[in-house]
Amino acid sequence: MELRQLRCFIAVADALHFGHAAQQLDMLPSALGRHIRLLEESLNVRLFVRSTRSVALTTHGHKLLEEGKKIVAEVDALEVHFRCQGRLQARTLRIGAIDSAAIALVPHLLPAFRHACPDVDVRIIDENKTAQLLPKLKSGQLDMAFIRPLKESDPQLTTRFLLYENVVLAIAERHPLATRRSVTIENIDTLPLIVPARRERPHSHDVTIKRVLSGGA
């Protein structure tokens, strides 16, 4: 039994849906299914009862979920402990950031940080999407990252809220709405929109869809 397989199992067991769990883990459903199959083969038990409409835990699955969460929590706590100890001794701060933060936020913060910690070498080594930065942060490739808000708290991470971002509408210059000083959600709720793919930019996608469907609420 591998830790990766156990994390995959817990995700499916909590969601009781392979597609939703795969999306949460940012992996293909086929890859997730392979991890579950290998875990069941290594334990020589069935963990799920699957049908075309539902997924349910077996008795063995319920037991593994209970004990598996304890194991993962202990491993996560251990990783956080040693990662923090390593960072206290490090003289290089490796930063990752989403594109908007790399352009508009980080450059304004660096002078103050360098003034407070002149002996620390700051390196922005990855400008990427939140979904791509999180695995690197957890694995220790990054020391900190400026990301979009997480839907759920992660025991491996310590997060701090920094600021809200403004939502901007880009529209063709010849469009009738282009001459207006302000535009409401109601003005665009019937227009075709170019929305980021959820797999690539889940936060931007969800915020856009939620605002349009709820009328900006």
KAJOWO-V232730 format. One record per residue. N is the residue number from 1. RES is the residue in three letters. PHI is phi in whole degrees, 0 to 359 (none if undefined). NEAR is the number of other C-alpha atoms within 8 Angstrom. Layout:
((N RES PHI NEAR) (N RES PHI NEAR))
This chain:
((1 MET none 7) (2 GLU 256 6) (3 LEU 298 7) (4 ARG 298 7) (5 GLN 297 12) (6 LEU 293 12) (7 ARG 296 9) (8 CYS 297 13) (9 PHE 299 11) (10 ILE 297 11) (11 ALA 298 11) (12 VAL 291 12) (13 ALA 296 12) (14 ASP 287 6) (15 ALA 273 9) (16 LEU 51 10) (17 HIS 200 10) (18 PHE 294 11) (19 GLY 296 7) (20 HIS 295 9) (21 ALA 295 13) (22 ALA 296 12) (23 GLN 295 11) (24 GLN 297 8) (25 LEU 272 8) (26 ASP 57 8) (27 MET 217 9) (28 LEU 286 8) (29 PRO 303 10) (30 SER 295 6) (31 ALA 292 8) (32 LEU 297 12) (33 GLY 299 9) (34 ARG 294 8) (35 HIS 297 12) (36 ILE 294 11) (37 ARG 297 8) (38 LEU 295 9) (39 LEU 294 12) (40 GLU 297 11) (41 GLU 293 8) (42 SER 291 7) (43 LEU 269 7) (44 ASN 61 6) (45 VAL 218 7) (46 ARG 266 9) (47 LEU 259 11) (48 PHE 229 9) (49 VAL 255 9) (50 ARG 252 8) (51 SER 222 6) (52 THR 290 4) (53 ARG 243 5) (54 SER 209 8) (55 VAL 229 10) (56 ALA 225 9) (57 LEU 279 11) (58 THR 277 10) (59 THR 300 7) (60 HIS 296 10) (61 GLY 296 12) (62 HIS 298 10) (63 LYS 294 8) (64 LEU 293 8) (65 LEU 297 11) (66 GLU 298 8) (67 GLU 282 8) (68 GLY 296 10) (69 LYS 297 9) (70 LYS 295 8) (71 ILE 296 8) (72 VAL 296 11) (73 ALA 297 9) (74 GLU 293 8) (75 VAL 295 8) (76 ASP 298 10) (77 ALA 297 10) (78 LEU 293 8) (79 GLU 297 9) (80 VAL 299 10) (81 HIS 301 8) (82 PHE 288 8) (83 ARG 294 9) (84 CYS 294 8) (85 GLN 297 8) (86 GLY 294 8) (87 ARG 290 8) (88 LEU 297 6) (89 GLN 267 6) (90 ALA 281 7) (91 ARG 246 7) (92 THR 237 8) (93 LEU 254 11) (94 ARG 263 12) (95 ILE 246 14) (96 GLY 240 14) (97 ALA 204 16) (98 ILE 291 13) (99 ASP 302 9) (100 SER 294 7) (101 ALA 290 11) (102 ALA 297 11) (103 ILE 271 8) (104 ALA 255 8) (105 LEU 248 9) (106 VAL 304 9) (107 PRO 302 9) (108 HIS 280 8) (109 LEU 273 8) (110 LEU 300 8) (111 PRO 302 8) (112 ALA 294 8) (113 PHE 293 9) (114 ARG 295 10) (115 HIS 292 7) (116 ALA 284 6) (117 CYS 229 7) (118 PRO 294 8) (119 ASP 272 6) (120 VAL 264 9) (121 ASP 275 8) (122 VAL 263 8) (123 ARG 230 8) (124 ILE 270 9) (125 ILE 255 7) (126 ASP 206 8) (127 GLU 249 10) (128 ASN 202 10) (129 LYS 280 12) (130 THR 305 11) (131 ALA 299 9) (132 GLN 272 8) (133 LEU 281 14) (134 LEU 301 9) (135 PRO 300 8) (136 LYS 290 10) (137 LEU 292 12) (138 LYS 291 10) (139 SER 278 7) (140 GLY 93 8) (141 GLN 290 8) (142 LEU 239 12) (143 ASP 268 10) (144 MET 204 9) (145 ALA 212 11) (146 PHE 263 9) (147 ILE 228 10) (148 ARG 285 7) (149 PRO 299 6) (150 LEU 274 5) (151 LYS 293 4) (152 GLU 228 4) (153 SER 294 6) (154 ASP 240 6) (155 PRO 297 8) (156 GLN 277 9) (157 LEU 237 8) (158 THR 251 6) (159 THR 245 4) (160 ARG 225 4) (161 PHE 284 5) (162 LEU 249 4) (163 LEU 194 4) (164 TYR 265 4) (165 GLU 253 4) (166 ASN 281 4) (167 VAL 265 4) (168 VAL 241 4) (169 LEU 257 4) (170 ALA 257 4) (171 ILE 218 7) (172 ALA 300 6) (173 GLU 299 5) (174 ARG 272 5) (175 HIS 291 8) (176 PRO 305 6) (177 LEU 286 7) (178 ALA 294 9) (179 THR 273 6) (180 ARG 280 7) (181 ARG 283 4) (182 SER 214 4) (183 VAL 228 7) (184 THR 256 6) (185 ILE 300 10) (186 GLU 298 6) (187 ASN 290 7) (188 ILE 242 8) (189 ASP 292 9) (190 THR 253 5) (191 LEU 271 5) (192 PRO 291 4) (193 LEU 240 4) (194 ILE 267 4) (195 VAL 246 6) (196 PRO 301 9) (197 ALA 299 8) (198 ARG 296 10) (199 ARG 294 7) (200 GLU 275 8) (201 ARG 223 12) (202 PRO 300 10) (203 HIS 293 9) (204 SER 298 9) (205 HIS 299 12) (206 ASP 294 9) (207 VAL 297 8) (208 THR 297 9) (209 ILE 296 8) (210 LYS 297 9) (211 ARG 293 11) (212 VAL 292 11) (213 LEU 291 8) (214 SER 265 7) (215 GLY 71 9) (216 GLY 92 8) (217 ALA 291 4))
